[in-house]
Amino acid sequence: MMFNKHRATLFLSLALATTIMGCATGPAITGSHLLVTPVVYEYSVTVKNKALQHAQKEISAYLEQNEYALLVHGATISWNGRHGKTIAKHAQQWLIKRGISLDKLLLSEVKSMGKIAGTKQSNVTLSTTIHQVQSPACGYAVIGQYHRNNDGCIHEAMRWESMVYPENKLAGQGRLSIITPDTL
């Protein structure tokens, strides 16, 4: 009697497992083919005729308009000349007051930046690198036709596009390749 109970329980378990797994013909969602591209945004100001106040206002306006991107993705401030250093220090202090992480902020002097046509000018350049995701176009999902199209493509693409730091989620950082205009 006990042997028949175990046999019945085993049979029911196998029948349930077969029923549940019998409908699956393959994985519901396959991997995506994505392109994560680093895009560098730069803004430069040149101090001409000692118009330090005007250049300071331009940099301040840029900082206020792009505050979120600069705080999240970091900033590199390059400067040249005495007035450029003053503006760069002001921009650095502005970003620190707003709460930028110090490891995302770089301040550097560039010696060759201001030597244009034999004149010495003061320049400031603010730059930030944002990694943007380019995902493939997904076809329409047809209700009732499972595993015939690219199921989950739209959800996977939206998940990648909504990431703030998609470059951190790439498996195998060595696979990241950058194509520059020089290599084309």
BELGITA-V102692 format. One line per field, one symbol per residue. ss: DSSP state (h for helix, s for strand, l for the rest). Layout:
BEGIN
ss: ???
END
This chain:
BEGIN
ss: lhhhhhhhhhhhhhhhhhhhhllllllllllllssssssssssssssllllhhhhhhhhhhhhhhlhhhhhhhlsssssslhhhhhhhhhhhhhhhhhlllhhhssssslllllssllsslsssssssssssssslllllllllllllllllhhhhhhhhhllllhhhhlllhhhlllllhhhl
END
